[in-house]
Amino acid sequence: MSSEDRELVAQVVASNDTSAFGELIRRHQSQVRNFLRRLTGDLSLADDLAQDCFLHAFNKLSTYSGRGSFPGWLLKVAYTTFLQSKRRSKRYAEILEAAGHMADSQGKSYTAPSEELSDLDKLLAVLEEQERAVMIMSYGCGLSHREISEATDMPVGTIKSLIHRSKEKIRSDFAIKDHQHG
Amino acid sequence: MQSKIINMAERLKDEQDRALEALFRMQPVADDGFSKRVTTTLRRRIWARRITLPLAVFVGSAIAAKPAVALMGRASELLSSVPVMESSLPAGWVPSPFILLAGGMLLAIGLFGLNMLEE
């Protein structure tokens, strides 16, 4: 964590200073929003989740020990916010289904735009949600395996095997597609 | 030492790693008022949280004031009907039951208020 981050965090924890927290948001909003955009594939949903993430982070800032990196901790809050929102929308879909309605976004967490799919969109669509999150944290946000382990509450070994499995999937899936096209 | 070895192992990247990094590379997202929007929401929530409890106490007290006064009066009547060992106590030592009850209530409200202020 940079010393500026550390000072700002201390200021927020000591006096609930919203201006200092605003500065922390300005410094890290890009990474958090990018992470959630990649994870959800939906810009407006990602920004709503990013806002919730920062509001949760403000309330939980006193629990941040300062040992790991602050961006890593923020991504943990962002990932938890994403999972909670997914659980809520799943419950909502179940209620709608029980009431006899068809839920539009039933069980879908990644809604890649249908037209002009980028290479990354195609690649992310192959992966499961957990794999997607770990790959974005690793290759998109540049977190170490240890930081990802702290952010996702999974052992480092599991993170390594998830990354390995994801890479295998990408390799095999794209090789199959190339073969089909060729 | 062990963590250094782990970090070294993490840094040994193959061609696929580099390709993935290039693919996942993120363009910075412009703030575009996002941080301001979040801090405004945050301030509004803090203000609402601060005002909710005192407001609830005020409204609750206003509603409960009349029945509480009636209750105190009734309790005072009941307490006055209980015989007191007047002869063994100095004159004026025991305040009237009404004052005792009012004092107790004030003490409770004061402690509650102090607790709220500390929070």
Interface residues (C-beta under 8 A of the other chain):
Chain A: N16 T18 S19 F21 G22 I25 R26 Q29 S30 Q31 R33 N34 R37 R38 D47 A50 Q51 F54 L55 F58 D119 L120 L123 M135 I136 Y139 G140 C141 S144 H145 R146 V156 K167 I170 R171
Chain B: S3 I6 N7 E10 Q16 D17 L20 E21 L23 F24 R25 M26 Q27 P28 V29 D31 F34 S35 K36 R37 V38 T39 T41 L42 R43 R45 I46
